[in-house]
C-alpha cells in the first residue's frame, strides 16, 4: 500500500530486545505500536479530565464556595396517633 509521504511521518523508536512489542510478528509490530501510542494518548487525556473533576470535588468537600442553589424538599411524615391507638 503506497502512502502519501506528506500525510505520514516516520518515527525511529529504540526498545530493549525483550520488549513485549517484539512478541508480535514483524509485519504487525508497527500497527500495534501505533495502536498502543494512540491508546496511551487517549488515556492521558482522560486521566487529565478525571484529575480536573476530582479537584472540583475536593474543592467542594473542603467547604470552598459551593454554588449549588438546588432546593431539596423537606420530607415530613404525618402520623395519626389516635387512629393508631384505635386499632
N, C-alpha and C positions, 0 to 999 in steps of 0.2 A: 504494500500500500504506500503510494507516494504521499509525502506530507509537504505541505507548504512551509518552507523554512521561516517565513515571517510569522507564522502562527505558532510554531513550536520553538522552544529554546532548549538547549542541551544543558544538563547538569551533571558534573562529574562528582560522584559520591564514593568515598572510600569507607568500607566497612571491614570489621575483622573477619577473617576467613570462617569463623564458626558462627557468624551472624545467622539468625533464623531465616532471613530472606533467602539465603543460599540453599534452603531446603526445597525451594520451588524449582521446577525445571527452568533451564536457561531461557527459554522462549517466553516464560511467564513472569520473570522477575521484575522487569521494568514496569509492567502493568500493575503488578502487586505493590511495588514500591510507590507508584503514583497514587494508588488507591489508599494506601496507608498514610501517605502525606496528606491527602485531601481529608481523610478522616480525622487526623490529628489537628488540622486547621479548624475544622468544624467543632471539634471537641474543645479546643482552646477558646473559640468564640462563645460557645455555650457556657463554659465554666466562668468566663468573664461576666456573662449575664447573670448567672447564679450568684456570683460574688456581689454584684451590684444589688440584687434583690435581697440577699442576706444582710448587707449593710443597711438597707432600708428597714428591714425587720429589727435589726439590732438597735437602730436609732429609735424606733417606736418602743421597744422593750425598756430602753434606758430612760424613758419618760420624756424624751425630747419631742417637741411640737407634734402633737397628733392632730391631723387636720380633718379627721372624720367627723361629719356632722349628722351621721345617721342616727335616728332615734330608735331605740329599742323599746318596743311596747312592754309595759309592765303587766305581768300576768297576775291576776288575782283569783283566788279560789273562794267561791261562796259556799258556805256550809250551813245548812239549816239544822240547827241543834234540836229544835222542837220536833221536826219531822223524824229525826234520828231517834229521839227518845221515845217516840210513839210506835216504834216498830215492834 
